[in-house]
Amino acid sequence: MQDLLAELFWNNPELSARSINIRRNMPGFTAAKRSYDEARSKLRAVVGYELYDQFMCQLGRYLEYEDLSYYALGLGLREAFIRELCL
């Protein structure tokens, strides 16, 4: 079941492309992305690539849980179902 949902939502190139399109057209996105890119470059220069990469991997892992909870709310899925996905 987890693989099926991953294919439907996370590994779906069409969905990803649509999401990117929506973001690019949101007011303020370009400025926010530019600010993020600048801060990312400064941080990586200070802490080095290895520590920066480790941090980004852990941040991504952490944010996946937040995304799952929002998917559950947005899709009307039951909390227990989402917990099963995380096992």
trRosetta pair geometry for C-beta under 8 A, 3 or more apart (Angstrom, degrees):
i j d omega theta_ij theta_ji phi_ij phi_ji
1 4 5.5 -52 -152 32 35 114
1 5 6.5 28 154 -13 67 104
1 84 7.5 9 84 122 137 120
1 85 7.4 -105 111 -94 101 80
2 5 6.0 -57 -149 40 32 106
2 6 6.2 35 152 -22 65 107
2 84 7.9 -141 -65 125 99 80
2 85 5.1 140 -108 -141 94 72
3 6 5.5 -53 -146 35 31 114
3 7 6.4 33 154 -19 64 104
4 7 5.8 -57 -154 35 29 110
4 8 6.4 25 152 -17 65 108
5 8 5.5 -54 -143 38 36 111
5 9 5.9 -6 171 13 71 112
5 10 7.8 49 130 4 70 98
5 85 6.4 -52 62 -120 152 130
6 9 6.9 -76 -134 53 20 82
6 10 4.9 -45 -155 47 64 114
6 11 5.5 43 146 -2 81 110
7 10 7.8 -18 -44 53 12 72
7 11 5.2 -42 -115 63 42 114
7 12 6.8 86 161 -63 46 85
8 12 6.2 -5 169 -52 23 132
9 12 6.2 -58 -142 5 5 122
9 15 6.6 -103 -147 115 40 168
9 71 6.7 40 -158 -131 161 141
12 15 3.8 47 99 17 119 115
12 16 6.4 163 89 -16 62 84
13 16 5.5 -55 -144 38 33 114
13 17 6.2 35 157 -21 67 105
14 17 5.8 -53 -148 35 29 111
14 18 6.5 28 153 -17 63 106
15 18 5.8 -55 -149 37 32 110
15 19 6.3 34 152 -21 65 106
16 19 5.6 -55 -148 35 31 113
16 20 6.4 32 154 -19 65 105
17 20 5.7 -52 -148 35 31 112
17 21 6.4 35 152 -21 63 106
18 21 5.5 -53 -150 34 33 115
18 22 6.5 35 152 -21 65 102
19 22 5.8 -52 -151 32 32 111
19 23 6.5 31 153 -17 64 105
20 23 5.8 -56 -150 37 32 111
20 24 6.3 31 155 -20 66 108
21 24 5.9 -56 -146 35 28 111
21 25 6.5 12 160 -7 62 113
22 25 6.2 -75 -155 44 27 102
22 26 6.7 39 150 -41 65 101
23 26 5.7 -47 -153 10 35 116
23 29 5.3 142 167 -138 72 148
24 29 6.1 -149 -122 100 23 149
24 30 7.6 54 -151 -64 63 85
25 29 7.5 39 48 18 19 143
26 29 4.5 95 69 -40 91 118
28 31 5.5 -61 -158 46 57 110
28 32 5.7 57 147 -25 83 108
29 32 5.6 -61 -146 39 30 110
29 33 6.1 29 158 -20 68 107
30 33 5.8 -54 -146 36 28 110
30 34 6.3 29 155 -19 63 107
31 34 5.7 -54 -146 36 31 112
31 35 6.3 30 155 -17 65 106
32 35 5.8 -55 -148 38 30 110
32 36 6.3 32 153 -19 64 107
33 36 5.6 -54 -147 37 31 113
33 37 6.2 33 155 -21 66 106
34 37 5.8 -52 -146 35 29 112
34 38 6.5 30 154 -18 63 105
35 38 5.8 -55 -150 36 31 111
35 39 6.3 26 155 -15 65 108
36 39 5.8 -59 -146 40 30 108
36 40 6.0 34 155 -23 66 108
37 40 5.6 -52 -144 35 28 115
37 41 6.4 30 156 -20 62 105
38 41 5.9 -56 -151 34 29 110
38 42 6.5 26 153 -16 64 107
39 42 5.8 -56 -149 38 33 111
39 43 6.2 32 155 -19 67 108
40 43 5.9 -57 -146 38 28 110
40 44 6.2 25 158 -17 64 109
41 44 5.9 -56 -144 38 28 109
41 45 6.4 30 155 -22 62 107
42 45 5.7 -57 -151 34 30 113
42 46 6.5 22 155 -15 65 108
43 46 5.9 -62 -151 37 31 107
43 47 6.1 -9 168 12 71 111
43 52 6.2 130 122 -113 95 113
44 47 6.7 -69 -129 54 25 85
44 48 7.3 -49 -176 126 57 7
44 49 6.2 34 -167 -92 102 55
44 52 4.3 26 -110 -93 76 169
47 51 4.4 -104 156 85 109 126
47 52 5.3 136 83 -56 112 84
47 55 7.6 33 112 -8 158 139
48 51 5.3 76 67 21 91 100
48 52 6.5 -162 91 -8 41 97
49 52 5.6 -67 -145 44 27 113
49 53 5.9 28 161 -23 68 109
50 53 5.9 -56 -147 34 24 110
50 54 6.5 25 154 -18 61 106
51 54 5.6 -52 -147 36 33 114
51 55 6.3 36 153 -20 65 105
52 55 5.8 -56 -151 36 30 112
52 56 6.3 26 154 -17 65 108
53 56 5.8 -55 -145 38 31 109
53 57 6.4 33 156 -21 65 105
54 57 5.9 -55 -150 34 29 111
54 58 6.5 21 156 -11 63 108
55 58 6.0 -63 -150 41 29 105
55 59 6.1 30 154 -20 67 109
56 59 5.5 -52 -141 38 31 113
56 60 6.2 36 157 -21 64 105
57 60 5.8 -54 -150 35 28 112
57 61 6.5 29 152 -19 62 106
58 61 5.5 -50 -147 35 35 114
58 62 6.3 36 154 -19 65 105
59 62 5.7 -55 -149 37 31 112
59 63 6.2 26 156 -16 66 110
60 63 5.8 -58 -142 40 29 108
60 64 6.7 44 154 -34 62 97
61 64 5.9 -44 -159 14 31 117
62 65 6.3 -55 -174 25 40 108
62 66 7.4 32 139 -11 68 104
63 66 5.2 -49 -154 36 52 115
63 67 6.2 55 147 -22 74 100
64 67 5.5 -52 -148 37 34 114
64 68 6.3 39 152 -23 65 103
65 68 5.6 -48 -147 33 33 114
65 69 6.6 33 154 -19 63 102
65 86 7.1 49 -111 -113 89 134
66 69 5.9 -55 -153 34 32 110
66 70 6.6 26 152 -13 65 106
67 70 5.8 -60 -150 40 33 107
67 71 6.2 37 152 -22 68 104
68 71 5.5 -51 -146 34 32 114
68 72 6.4 37 153 -23 63 103
68 82 5.4 136 160 -165 105 114
68 85 6.7 -170 -146 88 131 132
68 86 6.8 104 151 -67 172 106
69 72 5.6 -50 -152 31 33 115
69 73 6.7 30 151 -15 64 103
69 82 6.8 108 -94 160 48 159
70 73 5.6 -52 -148 38 37 109
70 74 5.9 29 157 -13 70 111
71 74 5.8 -62 -139 46 27 106
71 75 5.6 5 168 -1 67 118
71 77 7.0 7 126 23 80 131
71 82 7.4 148 80 -110 98 121
72 75 6.4 -65 -132 48 19 95
72 77 4.4 -93 -138 68 67 101
72 78 7.5 -73 -161 78 107 14
72 79 6.3 78 172 -95 149 50
72 81 7.3 159 -123 73 106 97
72 82 4.3 -44 -79 -55 133 143
73 76 7.7 22 179 -70 26 35
77 81 5.0 -107 174 74 105 134
77 82 5.9 112 113 -49 124 95
78 81 4.6 97 65 -2 84 105
78 82 7.4 -158 95 -4 47 83
79 82 5.8 -57 -154 37 37 109
79 83 6.4 40 150 -23 69 104
80 83 5.5 -51 -149 33 34 115
80 84 6.6 39 151 -23 64 101
81 84 5.7 -52 -156 30 33 113
81 85 6.9 36 146 -22 62 101
82 85 5.5 -48 -156 27 39 116
82 86 6.8 35 150 -19 65 104
83 86 5.8 -60 -156 34 36 110
83 87 7.2 49 148 -38 64 95
84 87 5.9 -39 -159 6 39 117
